[in-house]
Amino acid sequence: MIKNRISTQFLLYFFMMMFLVVIGCSSSSDNPAPAPAAYTQADLTGTWQAHMLQAGTTNEWQYVTVTIDSTGTLSFVECHSPTSTTCPTGPIVWTINSSGVISETDNGTATDSHYTMTSNKNFISGTGTGGGDTDYQLLIAQKVVTGTTYNSSDVLSQTFVLHQLVVGATDNEWYYGTLSTDSTGAITQTSWTSHYGTDSTTEVPGIKLSVGTDGVVLMDAVDSFQGFLSDDKKTIVATYTDSAGNYRLSIFQITAGQSDTAGALPAQTGIGHMLAVGASPAPLWAHETITVASGGGITESDWVSSPSTSLTSTTMTGSITSTGTVTIAEDASQNGQMSYDGKFIVLTGTRGSGVYSLEVITK
């Protein structure tokens, strides 16, 4: 079914953003990273913590704990949304190809869900359409790695870079900024930027961050907040409902000790998945393969979006700091953060008038 076309302005902003698939360049060496081993179905097996944001006819977040067996069949351990704890009946089956692209069937019928796995095989991002034809989703899944031990100190006395997308009746917005925790987990906001501008340092009274021995992260005074801390203890992915009833997907990244090669982004290839909210043509999802040539030239290919449209190329110039902040010269709204392990990047930005997005890019 052909949906309404994306505006030219949106395409320009989208392609400006998509250059950022150069993740994997976080190594302090300028030598190319070795090619990852081919993916197999066994890479999906195990337990995963997944968080999803949906925008469209039904705005909501979801988080689930799910196990995947050797056939790719998902078995839901628990499921949560703002209004339900009912899990999908399926059966839902994931199949991964040798390039790390995951396709899905639901009760034997192929869906438009499209996911990709990082080369260290413990992180998945992707997009898809929900139960209706106008519910668009961005999903992030983190593997529960056997043998990982967590304790309260993992989130205490830390500084985090935060990227967040908000959808709801009163707000459609991106945010990025930094926050810190003290020795008790109490949070201080140190910067906060949206399309409105940047806030000054702000205390967050009475709110504390904590992590359990299972890696589940909670936030005092925000009952709906639920996150998961990655096995390297550098990334928290979380969902919650804010005080105004809007729904949020948040990615917190700890950058202490991170060391990237500052300067222009080097040649890489990767896959990006994006959810956009706000004004038309949003809400929508999109995914694409991006190739960055030596010197930073960008080639887009295999682009797919929930409103069908043709591909239009543009020129972009990107850079990265030593602590992993990624920016683009042609668009000051774009702000990204390379993961500590260099396997993915998250970024937020404005993709056109009133169109706000969160992007997760894997390599």
SEZA-48694 format. One record per residue (C-alpha): y, x, z; residue number from 1; residue in three letters. Coordinates in Angstrom, 3 decimals. Each point is the difference from the previous one (the first is absolute). Last residue first. Layout:
// residues N
+----------+----------+----------+-----+-----+
!        v !        u !        w !   k !   r !
+----------+----------+----------+-----+-----+
!        Y !        X !        Z ! NUM ! ALA !
...
+----------+----------+----------+-----+-----+
// end
This chain:
// residues 363
+----------+----------+----------+-----+-----+
!        v !        u !        w !   k !   r !
+----------+----------+----------+-----+-----+
!   -2.151 !   27.624 !   12.722 ! 363 ! LYS !
!    1.473 !   -3.188 !    1.362 ! 362 ! THR !
!    3.353 !   -1.761 !   -0.268 ! 361 ! ILE !
!    1.193 !   -2.731 !    2.349 ! 360 ! VAL !
!    3.159 !   -1.869 !   -0.997 ! 359 ! GLU !
!    2.164 !   -2.378 !    2.024 ! 358 ! LEU !
!    2.524 !   -2.118 !   -1.839 ! 357 ! SER !
!    3.286 !   -1.879 !    0.050 ! 356 ! TYR !
!    1.473 !   -2.121 !   -2.811 ! 355 ! VAL !
!    3.465 !   -1.431 !    0.781 ! 354 ! GLY !
!    1.574 !    1.410 !   -3.159 ! 353 ! SER !
!   -2.509 !    2.440 !   -1.416 ! 352 ! GLY !
!   -2.780 !    2.225 !    1.306 ! 351 ! ARG !
!    1.486 !    0.795 !    3.435 ! 350 ! THR !
!   -2.011 !    2.572 !    1.899 ! 349 ! GLY !
!   -2.885 !    0.944 !    2.236 ! 348 ! THR !
!   -2.480 !    2.829 !   -0.083 ! 347 ! LEU !
!   -3.461 !    0.934 !    1.164 ! 346 ! VAL !
!   -1.829 !    3.133 !   -1.111 ! 345 ! ILE !
!   -3.655 !    0.928 !   -0.151 ! 344 ! PHE !
!   -2.407 !    2.938 !    0.216 ! 343 ! LYS !
!    2.370 !    2.726 !    1.209 ! 342 ! GLY !
!   -1.745 !    0.338 !    3.373 ! 341 ! ASP !
!    3.214 !   -0.677 !    1.925 ! 340 ! TYR !
!    0.781 !   -2.976 !   -2.217 ! 339 ! SER !
!    2.948 !    0.341 !   -2.358 ! 338 ! MET !
!    2.942 !   -2.185 !    0.954 ! 337 ! GLN !
!    2.143 !   -1.982 !   -2.394 ! 336 ! GLY !
!    3.557 !   -1.230 !   -0.390 ! 335 ! ASN !
!    1.330 !   -1.713 !   -3.116 ! 334 ! GLN !
!    3.387 !   -1.646 !    0.499 ! 333 ! SER !
!    1.826 !    3.103 !   -1.316 ! 332 ! ALA !
!   -1.260 !   -0.608 !   -3.528 ! 331 ! ASP !
!    0.528 !    2.565 !   -2.796 ! 330 ! GLU !
!   -0.571 !    3.036 !    2.195 ! 329 ! ALA !
!   -3.345 !   -1.151 !    1.348 ! 328 ! ILE !
!   -1.079 !    0.682 !    3.567 ! 327 ! THR !
!   -3.120 !    1.148 !    1.855 ! 326 ! VAL !
!    0.037 !    1.006 !    3.670 ! 325 ! THR !
!   -3.002 !    2.238 !    0.704 ! 324 ! GLY !
!    1.219 !    2.268 !    2.797 ! 323 ! THR !
!    0.826 !    2.891 !   -2.350 ! 322 ! SER !
!    2.009 !   -2.359 !   -2.176 ! 321 ! THR !
!   -1.143 !   -1.626 !   -3.245 ! 320 ! ILE !
!    1.768 !   -0.585 !   -3.304 ! 319 ! SER !
!   -0.069 !   -2.405 !   -2.907 ! 318 ! GLY !
!    1.722 !   -0.290 !   -3.362 ! 317 ! THR !
!   -0.615 !   -3.049 !   -2.198 ! 316 ! MET !
!    0.191 !   -0.959 !   -3.679 ! 315 ! THR !
!   -0.973 !   -3.460 !   -1.271 ! 314 ! THR !
!   -2.938 !   -1.712 !   -1.698 ! 313 ! SER !
!   -0.426 !   -3.726 !   -0.716 ! 312 ! THR !
!   -3.376 !   -1.666 !    0.430 ! 311 ! LEU !
!   -0.603 !   -3.611 !   -1.021 ! 310 ! SER !
!   -0.177 !   -2.916 !    2.412 ! 309 ! THR !
!   -2.499 !   -2.218 !    1.772 ! 308 ! SER !
!    1.270 !   -1.380 !    3.329 ! 307 ! PRO !
!   -2.731 !    1.290 !    2.370 ! 306 ! SER !
!    0.538 !    3.520 !   -1.246 ! 305 ! SER !
!   -2.101 !    2.535 !   -1.932 ! 304 ! VAL !
!    1.019 !    3.447 !   -1.253 ! 303 ! TRP !
!   -2.769 !    2.059 !   -1.569 ! 302 ! ASP !
!    2.483 !    2.756 !   -0.888 ! 301 ! SER !
!    3.233 !    1.583 !    1.163 ! 300 ! GLU !
!    1.004 !    3.546 !   -1.035 ! 299 ! THR !
!    2.468 !    1.945 !    2.148 ! 298 ! ILE !
!    1.632 !    3.380 !   -0.643 ! 297 ! GLY !
!    0.326 !    2.020 !    3.221 ! 296 ! GLY !
!    0.173 !    3.591 !   -1.246 ! 295 ! GLY !
!   -3.724 !    0.197 !   -0.657 ! 294 ! SER !
!   -1.178 !   -3.501 !   -0.840 ! 293 ! ALA !
!   -0.232 !   -2.962 !    2.359 ! 292 ! VAL !
!   -2.639 !   -2.524 !   -1.020 ! 291 ! THR !
!    0.207 !   -3.515 !    1.437 ! 290 ! ILE !
!   -2.770 !   -2.601 !    0.072 ! 289 ! THR !
!    1.223 !   -3.479 !    0.879 ! 288 ! GLU !
!   -0.141 !   -2.884 !    2.447 ! 287 ! HIS !
!    2.174 !   -3.083 !    0.498 ! 286 ! ALA !
!    0.351 !   -2.859 !    2.460 ! 285 ! TRP !
!    2.453 !   -2.881 !   -0.131 ! 284 ! LEU !
!    2.420 !   -2.089 !    2.021 ! 283 ! PRO !
!    2.311 !    0.638 !   -1.655 ! 282 ! ALA !
!    1.422 !   -0.635 !   -3.482 ! 281 ! PRO !
!    2.129 !   -1.447 !    1.535 ! 280 ! SER !
!    1.609 !    0.752 !    3.364 ! 279 ! ALA !
!   -1.819 !    1.222 !    3.104 ! 278 ! GLY !
!   -3.332 !    1.807 !    0.180 ! 277 ! VAL !
!   -1.689 !    2.873 !   -1.850 ! 276 ! ALA !
!   -3.511 !    1.316 !    0.712 ! 275 ! LEU !
!   -0.999 !    3.331 !   -1.521 ! 274 ! MET !
!   -3.098 !    2.029 !   -0.854 ! 273 ! HIS !
!    0.259 !    3.515 !   -1.462 ! 272 ! GLY !
!   -2.734 !    2.143 !   -1.557 ! 271 ! ILE !
!    0.144 !    3.777 !   -0.463 ! 270 ! GLY !
!    0.644 !    2.956 !   -2.296 ! 269 ! THR !
!    1.735 !    3.235 !    0.926 ! 268 ! GLN !
!    2.499 !    2.568 !   -1.317 ! 267 ! ALA !
!    2.367 !    1.314 !    2.667 ! 266 ! PRO !
!    2.755 !   -1.934 !    1.812 ! 265 ! LEU !
!    3.221 !    1.958 !    0.100 ! 264 ! ALA !
!    0.964 !    1.792 !    3.170 ! 263 ! GLY !
!   -1.563 !    0.549 !    3.405 ! 262 ! ALA !
!   -3.595 !    1.195 !    0.270 ! 261 ! THR !
!   -1.416 !   -2.117 !    2.775 ! 260 ! ASP !
!   -0.634 !    0.884 !    3.637 ! 259 ! SER !
!   -0.854 !   -2.675 !    2.572 ! 258 ! GLN !
!   -0.136 !    1.315 !    3.567 ! 257 ! GLY !
!    1.438 !   -3.178 !    1.492 ! 256 ! ALA !
!    0.071 !   -2.633 !   -2.768 ! 255 ! THR !
!   -1.542 !   -3.022 !    1.731 ! 254 ! ILE !
!   -0.136 !   -2.938 !   -2.396 ! 253 ! GLN !
!    0.489 !   -3.690 !    0.840 ! 252 ! PHE !
!   -0.830 !   -2.540 !   -2.720 ! 251 ! ILE !
!    1.122 !   -3.585 !    0.609 ! 250 ! SER !
!   -0.861 !   -3.367 !   -1.575 ! 249 ! LEU !
!    2.222 !   -2.765 !    1.345 ! 248 ! ARG !
!   -0.003 !   -3.799 !    0.070 ! 247 ! TYR !
!    3.060 !   -2.074 !    0.880 ! 246 ! ASN !
!    0.042 !   -2.448 !    2.923 ! 245 ! GLY !
!    3.454 !    0.954 !    1.272 ! 244 ! ALA !
!   -1.434 !    1.967 !    2.952 ! 243 ! SER !
!   -2.139 !    2.110 !   -2.347 ! 242 ! ASP !
!   -3.573 !   -0.732 !   -1.054 ! 241 ! THR !
!   -2.286 !    3.027 !   -0.163 ! 240 ! TYR !
!   -1.892 !    2.451 !   -2.201 ! 239 ! THR !
!   -0.938 !    3.637 !    0.504 ! 238 ! ALA !
!   -0.957 !    3.251 !   -1.729 ! 237 ! VAL !
!    0.231 !    3.055 !    2.274 ! 236 ! ILE !
!   -0.195 !    3.479 !   -1.540 ! 235 ! THR !
!   -0.237 !    3.514 !    1.496 ! 234 ! LYS !
!   -2.961 !   -0.193 !    2.372 ! 233 ! LYS !
!   -2.320 !    1.864 !   -2.410 ! 232 ! ASP !
!   -2.457 !   -2.911 !    0.422 ! 231 ! ASP !
!    2.714 !   -2.496 !   -0.907 ! 230 ! SER !
!    1.613 !   -2.163 !    2.689 ! 229 ! LEU !
!   -0.428 !   -3.754 !   -0.418 ! 228 ! PHE !
!    2.543 !   -2.739 !    0.535 ! 227 ! GLY !
!    0.357 !   -3.413 !    1.558 ! 226 ! GLN !
!    3.279 !   -1.672 !    0.943 ! 225 ! PHE !
!   -0.359 !   -3.754 !    0.638 ! 224 ! SER !
!    0.853 !    0.249 !    3.703 ! 223 ! ASP !
!    3.219 !    1.966 !   -0.482 ! 222 ! VAL !
!    1.143 !    0.558 !    3.606 ! 221 ! ALA !
!   -2.099 !    3.166 !    0.282 ! 220 ! ASP !
!   -1.074 !    1.498 !   -3.326 ! 219 ! MET !
!   -3.677 !    0.556 !   -0.745 ! 218 ! LEU !
!   -1.928 !    2.664 !   -1.919 ! 217 ! VAL !
!   -3.754 !   -0.225 !   -0.586 ! 216 ! VAL !
!   -1.582 !    3.464 !   -0.151 ! 215 ! GLY !
!   -3.180 !   -1.077 !    1.806 ! 214 ! ASP !
!    0.943 !    1.895 !    3.190 ! 213 ! THR !
!    3.139 !   -2.126 !    0.121 ! 212 ! GLY !
!    3.481 !    0.857 !   -1.212 ! 211 ! VAL !
!    3.377 !   -0.834 !    1.529 ! 210 ! SER !
!    3.575 !   -0.610 !   -1.158 ! 209 ! LEU !
!    2.617 !   -1.316 !    2.410 ! 208 ! LYS !
!    2.738 !   -2.610 !   -0.276 ! 207 ! ILE !
!    2.122 !   -0.824 !    3.051 ! 206 ! GLY !
!    3.362 !    0.796 !   -1.511 ! 205 ! PRO !
!    0.111 !    1.341 !   -3.590 ! 204 ! VAL !
!    2.899 !    2.454 !    0.167 ! 203 ! GLU !
!    2.176 !    0.400 !   -3.067 ! 202 ! THR !
!    1.328 !    3.089 !   -1.763 ! 201 ! THR !
!    2.408 !   -1.025 !   -2.746 ! 200 ! SER !
!   -0.968 !   -2.416 !   -2.745 ! 199 ! ASP !
!   -0.116 !    0.891 !   -3.705 ! 198 ! THR !
!    1.007 !   -2.274 !   -2.888 ! 197 ! GLY !
!   -0.495 !   -3.591 !   -1.130 ! 196 ! TYR !
!   -2.770 !    1.023 !   -2.410 ! 195 ! HIS !
!   -1.935 !    1.083 !    3.073 ! 194 ! SER !
!    0.219 !    3.094 !    2.218 ! 193 ! THR !
!   -0.936 !    0.541 !    3.654 ! 192 ! TRP !
!    0.485 !    3.220 !    1.932 ! 191 ! SER !
!   -0.940 !    1.303 !    3.455 ! 190 ! THR !
!   -1.780 !   -3.084 !    1.366 ! 189 ! GLN !
!   -1.260 !    0.787 !    3.493 ! 188 ! THR !
!   -3.445 !   -1.238 !    1.015 ! 187 ! ILE !
!   -1.593 !    0.180 !    3.453 ! 186 ! ALA !
!   -3.472 !    1.548 !   -0.254 ! 185 ! GLY !
!    0.009 !    1.280 !    3.602 ! 184 ! THR !
!    0.577 !    3.657 !   -0.910 ! 183 ! SER !
!    2.782 !   -0.990 !   -2.379 ! 182 ! ASP !
!   -0.324 !   -1.558 !   -3.441 ! 181 ! THR !
!    2.091 !    0.672 !   -3.077 ! 180 ! SER !
!    1.375 !   -1.910 !   -2.939 ! 179 ! LEU !
!    0.970 !    0.831 !   -3.547 ! 178 ! THR !
!    1.136 !   -2.078 !   -2.931 ! 177 ! GLY !
!   -1.014 !   -2.237 !   -2.836 ! 176 ! TYR !
!    0.532 !   -3.680 !   -0.621 ! 175 ! TYR !
!   -0.754 !   -2.375 !   -2.813 ! 174 ! TRP !
!    1.085 !   -3.636 !   -0.086 ! 173 ! GLU !
!   -0.752 !   -3.656 !   -0.482 ! 172 ! ASN !
!    1.363 !   -1.880 !    3.011 ! 171 ! ASP !
!    0.409 !   -3.552 !    1.297 ! 170 ! THR !
!   -2.996 !   -1.862 !   -1.428 ! 169 ! ALA !
!   -2.229 !    3.031 !   -0.138 ! 168 ! GLY !
!   -0.814 !    3.423 !   -1.413 ! 167 ! VAL !
!    0.689 !    3.410 !    1.534 ! 166 ! VAL !
!   -1.046 !    3.414 !   -1.336 ! 165 ! LEU !
!   -0.055 !    3.100 !    2.214 ! 164 ! GLN !
!    0.249 !    3.778 !   -0.147 ! 163 ! HIS !
!    0.066 !    1.993 !    3.245 ! 162 ! LEU !
!    0.293 !    3.753 !    0.623 ! 161 ! VAL !
!   -1.307 !    0.674 !    3.487 ! 160 ! PHE !
!    0.919 !    2.374 !    2.827 ! 159 ! THR !
!   -2.526 !    0.438 !    2.799 ! 158 ! GLN !
!    0.164 !    0.252 !    3.795 ! 157 ! SER !
!   -2.966 !   -2.377 !    0.359 ! 156 ! LEU !
!   -2.026 !   -1.307 !   -2.948 ! 155 ! VAL !
!   -3.087 !    2.221 !    0.267 ! 154 ! ASP !
!    0.510 !    0.382 !    3.761 ! 153 ! SER !
!   -1.730 !   -3.322 !    0.626 ! 152 ! SER !
!   -3.391 !    1.263 !   -1.131 ! 151 ! ASN !
!   -2.032 !   -0.101 !   -3.194 ! 150 ! TYR !
!   -3.327 !    1.547 !   -0.905 ! 149 ! THR !
!   -1.217 !    0.254 !   -3.593 ! 148 ! THR !
!   -3.785 !    0.359 !   -0.135 ! 147 ! GLY !
!   -0.582 !   -2.505 !   -2.793 ! 146 ! THR !
!    3.025 !   -0.436 !   -2.242 ! 145 ! VAL !
!    1.354 !   -3.550 !   -0.060 ! 144 ! VAL !
!    1.327 !   -0.076 !   -3.544 ! 143 ! LYS !
!    3.521 !   -1.241 !   -0.645 ! 142 ! GLN !
!    0.712 !   -2.938 !   -2.323 ! 141 ! ALA !
!    3.410 !   -0.884 !   -1.461 ! 140 ! ILE !
!    0.538 !   -3.272 !   -1.865 ! 139 ! LEU !
!    2.952 !   -1.319 !   -2.023 ! 138 ! LEU !
!   -0.222 !   -3.669 !   -0.942 ! 137 ! GLN !
!    1.466 !   -2.606 !   -2.311 ! 136 ! TYR !
!   -0.399 !   -3.749 !    0.548 ! 135 ! ASP !
!    1.052 !   -1.939 !   -3.119 ! 134 ! THR !
!   -3.334 !   -0.817 !   -1.676 ! 133 ! ASP !
!   -1.415 !   -1.262 !    3.285 ! 132 ! GLY !
!   -2.706 !    1.497 !    2.184 ! 131 ! GLY !
!    1.620 !    3.402 !   -0.031 ! 130 ! GLY !
!    0.875 !    2.257 !   -2.933 ! 129 ! THR !
!   -0.701 !    3.713 !    0.165 ! 128 ! GLY !
!    1.342 !    3.430 !    0.853 ! 127 ! THR !
!   -1.333 !    3.293 !    1.230 ! 126 ! GLY !
!   -0.183 !    2.794 !    2.539 ! 125 ! SER !
!   -2.995 !    1.872 !    1.377 ! 124 ! ILE !
!   -0.224 !    2.843 !    2.553 ! 123 ! PHE !
!   -2.987 !    1.992 !    1.300 ! 122 ! ASN !
!   -1.389 !    1.520 !   -3.189 ! 121 ! LYS !
!    1.651 !    3.436 !    0.153 ! 120 ! ASN !
!    0.838 !   -0.562 !   -3.671 ! 119 ! SER !
!    1.934 !   -3.158 !    0.798 ! 118 ! THR !
!   -1.552 !   -3.328 !   -0.960 ! 117 ! MET !
!    1.426 !   -2.476 !   -2.509 ! 116 ! THR !
!    0.141 !   -3.801 !   -0.002 ! 115 ! TYR !
!    0.379 !   -2.686 !   -2.649 ! 114 ! HIS !
!   -0.488 !   -3.682 !    0.835 ! 113 ! SER !
!    0.081 !   -2.212 !   -3.103 ! 112 ! ASP !
!   -3.180 !   -1.782 !    1.125 ! 111 ! THR !
!   -3.452 !    0.045 !   -1.618 ! 110 ! ALA !
!   -2.211 !   -2.968 !    0.870 ! 109 ! THR !
!   -3.361 !    0.486 !    1.762 ! 108 ! GLY !
!    1.034 !   -1.639 !    3.259 ! 107 ! ASN !
!    3.097 !    2.196 !    0.041 ! 106 ! ASP !
!   -0.243 !    3.069 !   -2.243 ! 105 ! THR !
!    2.118 !    3.094 !    0.421 ! 104 ! GLU !
!    0.967 !    3.197 !   -1.810 ! 103 ! SER !
!    0.629 !    3.403 !    1.594 ! 102 ! ILE !
!    1.475 !    2.945 !   -1.917 ! 101 ! VAL !
!   -1.123 !    3.365 !    1.406 ! 100 ! GLY !
!   -0.415 !    1.809 !   -3.331 !  99 ! SER !
!   -3.825 !   -0.168 !    0.111 !  98 ! SER !
!    0.123 !   -3.790 !    0.302 !  97 ! ASN !
!    0.067 !   -2.030 !    3.194 !  96 ! ILE !
!   -1.546 !   -3.452 !    0.359 !  95 ! THR !
!    1.091 !   -2.389 !    2.741 !  94 ! TRP !
!   -1.909 !   -3.193 !    0.769 !  93 ! VAL !
!    1.265 !   -3.160 !    1.700 !  92 ! ILE !
!   -2.690 !   -2.538 !    0.891 !  91 ! PRO !
!    2.214 !   -1.806 !    0.461 !  90 ! GLY !
!    0.541 !   -1.906 !    3.241 !  89 ! THR !
!    3.448 !    1.355 !    0.846 !  88 ! PRO !
!    0.691 !    0.343 !    3.740 !  87 ! CYS !
!    1.556 !   -2.639 !    2.249 !  86 ! THR !
!    2.268 !    1.327 !    2.762 !  85 ! THR !
!    2.906 !   -2.187 !   -1.059 !  84 ! SER !
!    3.735 !   -0.725 !    0.141 !  83 ! THR !
!    1.874 !    3.305 !    0.055 !  82 ! PRO !
!   -3.007 !    1.768 !   -1.554 !  81 ! SER !
!   -3.031 !    1.599 !    1.631 !  80 ! HIS !
!   -3.524 !    0.898 !   -1.068 !  79 ! CYS !
!   -2.892 !    1.519 !    1.942 !  78 ! GLU !
!   -3.305 !    1.708 !   -0.840 !  77 ! VAL !
!    0.086 !   -0.914 !   -3.689 !  76 ! PHE !
!   -2.984 !    1.110 !   -2.057 !  75 ! SER !
!    0.988 !    1.367 !   -3.412 !  74 ! LEU !
!   -2.687 !    0.629 !   -2.623 !  73 ! THR !
!    0.362 !    3.317 !   -1.804 !  72 ! GLY !
!   -3.751 !    0.329 !   -0.602 !  71 ! THR !
!   -0.307 !    2.852 !    2.505 !  70 ! SER !
!    1.648 !   -2.065 !    2.728 !  69 ! ASP !
!    3.683 !   -0.615 !    0.759 !  68 ! ILE !
!    1.167 !   -0.820 !    3.517 !  67 ! THR !
!    3.210 !   -1.917 !    0.650 !  66 ! VAL !
!    2.690 !   -0.194 !    2.648 !  65 ! THR !
!    2.789 !   -2.221 !   -1.217 !  64 ! VAL !
!    3.763 !   -0.258 !    0.013 !  63 ! TYR !
!    1.998 !   -2.673 !   -1.746 !  62 ! GLN !
!    3.680 !   -0.566 !   -0.595 !  61 ! TRP !
!    1.626 !   -3.180 !   -1.245 !  60 ! GLU !
!    2.147 !   -1.693 !   -2.636 !  59 ! ASN !
!   -1.683 !   -2.930 !   -1.713 !  58 ! THR !
!    1.510 !   -1.059 !   -3.331 !  57 ! THR !
!    0.861 !    3.616 !   -0.656 !  56 ! GLY !
!   -0.237 !    3.159 !    2.073 !  55 ! ALA !
!   -3.087 !    1.460 !    1.675 !  54 ! GLN !
!   -0.174 !    3.087 !    2.226 !  53 ! LEU !
!   -3.356 !    1.623 !    0.729 !  52 ! MET !
!   -1.527 !    2.213 !    2.693 !  51 ! HIS !
!   -3.553 !    1.371 !   -0.172 !  50 ! ALA !
!   -2.075 !    1.842 !    2.626 !  49 ! GLN !
!   -3.163 !    1.335 !   -1.630 !  48 ! TRP !
!   -3.590 !    0.510 !    1.150 !  47 ! THR !
!   -2.584 !    1.819 !   -2.083 !  46 ! GLY !
!   -1.061 !    0.210 !   -3.626 !  45 ! THR !
!    2.694 !    0.354 !   -2.627 !  44 ! LEU !
!   -0.671 !    3.662 !   -0.769 !  43 ! ASP !
!   -3.671 !   -0.848 !   -0.562 !  42 ! ALA !
!    0.961 !   -1.818 !   -3.195 !  41 ! GLN !
!    0.876 !    3.351 !   -1.523 !  40 ! THR !
!    3.250 !    1.850 !   -0.657 !  39 ! TYR !
!    0.132 !    3.147 !   -2.085 !  38 ! ALA !
!    0.966 !    3.162 !    1.851 !  37 ! ALA !
!    3.680 !    0.741 !    0.170 !  36 ! PRO !
!    1.630 !    2.367 !   -2.520 !  35 ! ALA !
!    1.322 !    3.075 !    1.740 !  34 ! PRO !
!    3.673 !   -0.100 !    1.023 !  33 ! ALA !
!    2.343 !    1.734 !   -2.411 !  32 ! PRO !
!    1.559 !    3.229 !    1.308 !  31 ! ASN !
!    3.539 !   -0.366 !    1.325 !  30 ! ASP !
!   -1.208 !    0.568 !    3.543 !  29 ! SER !
!    1.544 !   -1.752 !    3.017 !  28 ! SER !
!   -2.235 !   -2.961 !   -0.798 !  27 ! SER !
!    1.871 !   -3.271 !   -0.105 !  26 ! SER !
!   -0.557 !   -0.330 !   -3.741 !  25 ! CYS !
!   -2.822 !   -2.482 !    0.548 !  24 ! GLY !
!    2.386 !   -2.748 !   -0.738 !  23 ! ILE !
!    1.520 !    0.202 !   -3.434 !  22 ! VAL !
!   -0.289 !   -3.727 !   -0.228 !  21 ! VAL !
!    3.692 !   -0.113 !    0.760 !  20 ! LEU !
!    1.021 !   -0.506 !   -3.601 !  19 ! PHE !
!   -0.604 !   -3.719 !    0.628 !  18 ! MET !
!    3.347 !   -0.582 !    1.638 !  17 ! MET !
!    2.179 !    0.536 !   -3.022 !  16 ! MET !
!   -2.506 !   -2.061 !   -1.957 !  15 ! PHE !
!    0.518 !   -2.964 !    2.300 !  14 ! PHE !
!    3.772 !    0.323 !   -0.002 !  13 ! TYR !
!    0.165 !   -0.103 !   -3.782 !  12 ! LEU !
!   -2.557 !   -2.787 !   -0.200 !  11 ! LEU !
!    1.993 !   -2.102 !    2.466 !  10 ! PHE !
!    3.135 !    0.350 !   -2.073 !   9 ! GLN !
!   -1.877 !   -1.048 !   -3.138 !   8 ! THR !
!   -1.053 !   -3.195 !    1.773 !   7 ! SER !
!   -3.654 !   -0.783 !    0.592 !   6 ! ILE !
!   -1.488 !   -2.689 !   -2.206 !   5 ! ARG !
!   -1.080 !   -3.407 !    1.261 !   4 ! ASN !
!   -3.791 !   -0.327 !    0.275 !   3 ! LYS !
!   -2.564 !    0.168 !   -2.781 !   2 ! ILE !
!   -3.382 !   -1.475 !    0.986 !   1 ! MET !
+----------+----------+----------+-----+-----+
// end
